[in-house]
């Protein structure tokens, strides 16, 4: 991946969000941060802005991650979506979307993001 991929990370827990962003930036991704669905939609509605992957917590306050994913796909149908959840075994994700269970290791996150971006 010669040019840097841009990831949108949506996570309401500031500490968890900071850790995810730090890891992704160390892996040389450009990272946009949002603390909830409404903040994420500001980025998603910015049509000139390239977003290669959205990673969202499932359990967001207000609009949850699944509702956000539906809106995101309406705006950006080709953008892959990666859900993160502490209860991965009981979360049913829409077809064509991806899941990583919390807690995840740096290696798991790296491998998951790279495999999604490489299609």
C-alpha positions as CSV (number, residue, x, y, z in Angstrom):
1,X,0.0,0.0,0.0
2,X,2.1,2.9,-1.3
3,X,-0.4,5.6,-0.6
4,X,-1.7,6.0,2.9
5,X,-5.1,4.6,3.7
6,X,-7.5,6.8,5.7
7,X,-9.5,5.2,8.5
8,X,-12.4,6.7,10.4
9,X,-12.5,5.4,14.0
10,X,-15.8,5.8,15.9
11,X,-15.5,5.0,19.6
12,X,-17.2,6.7,22.5
13,X,-14.6,5.7,25.1
14,X,-11.9,8.3,24.8
15,X,-9.1,6.1,26.2
16,X,-10.0,3.2,23.9
17,X,-10.3,5.5,20.9
18,X,-6.9,7.1,21.7
19,X,-5.2,3.6,21.9
20,X,-6.8,2.5,18.6
21,X,-5.8,5.7,16.9
22,X,-2.2,5.4,18.2
23,X,-1.9,1.9,17.0
24,X,-3.2,2.7,13.5
25,X,-1.0,5.8,13.2
26,X,2.0,3.6,14.2
27,X,1.0,1.4,11.3
28,X,1.2,4.5,9.1
29,X,-2.6,4.9,8.5
30,X,-4.1,8.4,8.4
31,X,-6.8,8.4,11.1
32,X,-9.9,10.5,11.6
33,X,-11.6,10.3,15.1
34,X,-15.2,10.5,16.1
35,X,-16.7,10.0,19.5
36,X,-20.2,9.1,18.2
37,X,-22.3,8.6,15.2
38,X,-23.2,12.2,14.6
39,X,-19.5,13.2,14.7
40,X,-18.8,10.4,12.2
41,X,-21.5,11.6,9.9
42,X,-19.7,14.9,9.6
43,X,-16.7,13.1,8.1
44,X,-18.9,10.8,6.0
45,X,-20.9,13.7,4.5
46,X,-17.6,15.4,3.5
47,X,-17.7,13.9,0.0
48,X,-14.2,15.1,-1.2
49,X,-12.7,13.4,1.9
50,X,-11.4,9.9,1.2
51,X,-12.2,7.3,3.8
52,X,-11.0,3.8,3.0
53,X,-12.4,2.1,6.1
54,X,-14.7,2.9,9.0
55,X,-14.1,1.1,12.3
56,X,-16.9,1.6,14.7
57,X,-17.8,0.4,18.2
58,X,-21.2,-1.4,18.1
59,X,-22.3,0.0,21.4
60,X,-22.3,3.8,20.8
61,X,-24.6,6.1,22.8
62,X,-27.5,7.5,20.8
63,X,-27.1,6.1,17.2
64,X,-25.4,2.7,17.7
65,X,-22.8,1.3,15.4
66,X,-25.2,-0.7,13.2
67,X,-27.4,2.4,12.6
68,X,-24.3,4.4,11.8
69,X,-23.2,1.6,9.4
70,X,-26.5,1.8,7.5
71,X,-26.2,5.6,7.1
72,X,-22.5,5.2,6.1
73,X,-23.3,2.7,3.4
74,X,-26.0,5.0,2.0
75,X,-23.4,7.8,1.7
76,X,-20.4,5.6,0.8
77,X,-21.6,2.2,-0.6
78,X,-18.1,0.9,-1.4
79,X,-16.5,1.7,2.0
80,X,-15.8,-1.3,4.1
81,X,-17.0,-1.2,7.7
82,X,-15.3,-3.0,10.7
83,X,-17.3,-3.4,13.9
84,X,-15.5,-3.7,17.2
85,X,-17.4,-5.3,20.1
86,X,-16.8,-6.7,23.5
87,X,-19.6,-9.2,22.9
88,X,-18.6,-10.4,19.4
89,X,-20.3,-13.8,19.8
90,X,-23.8,-12.3,20.1
91,X,-23.5,-9.4,17.7
92,X,-25.0,-10.2,14.2
93,X,-23.3,-8.0,11.6
94,X,-24.8,-7.1,8.2
95,X,-23.4,-9.1,5.2
96,X,-20.3,-7.7,3.7
97,X,-19.2,-6.1,6.9
98,X,-16.5,-7.2,9.3
99,X,-16.1,-7.8,13.1
100,X,-13.2,-7.8,15.6
101,X,-13.8,-8.7,19.2
102,X,-12.6,-6.6,22.1
103,X,-10.1,-6.8,23.6
104,X,-7.9,-7.3,20.5
105,X,-4.2,-7.2,20.2
106,X,-2.2,-4.8,18.1
107,X,-1.4,-7.6,15.7
108,X,-5.0,-8.7,15.4
109,X,-6.1,-5.1,14.6
110,X,-3.3,-4.7,12.1
111,X,-4.0,-8.0,10.3
112,X,-7.7,-7.4,10.2
113,X,-7.5,-3.8,8.8
114,X,-4.9,-4.9,6.2
115,X,-6.9,-7.9,5.1
116,X,-10.0,-5.7,4.7
117,X,-8.2,-3.0,2.8
118,X,-6.5,-5.5,0.5
119,X,-10.0,-7.0,-0.3
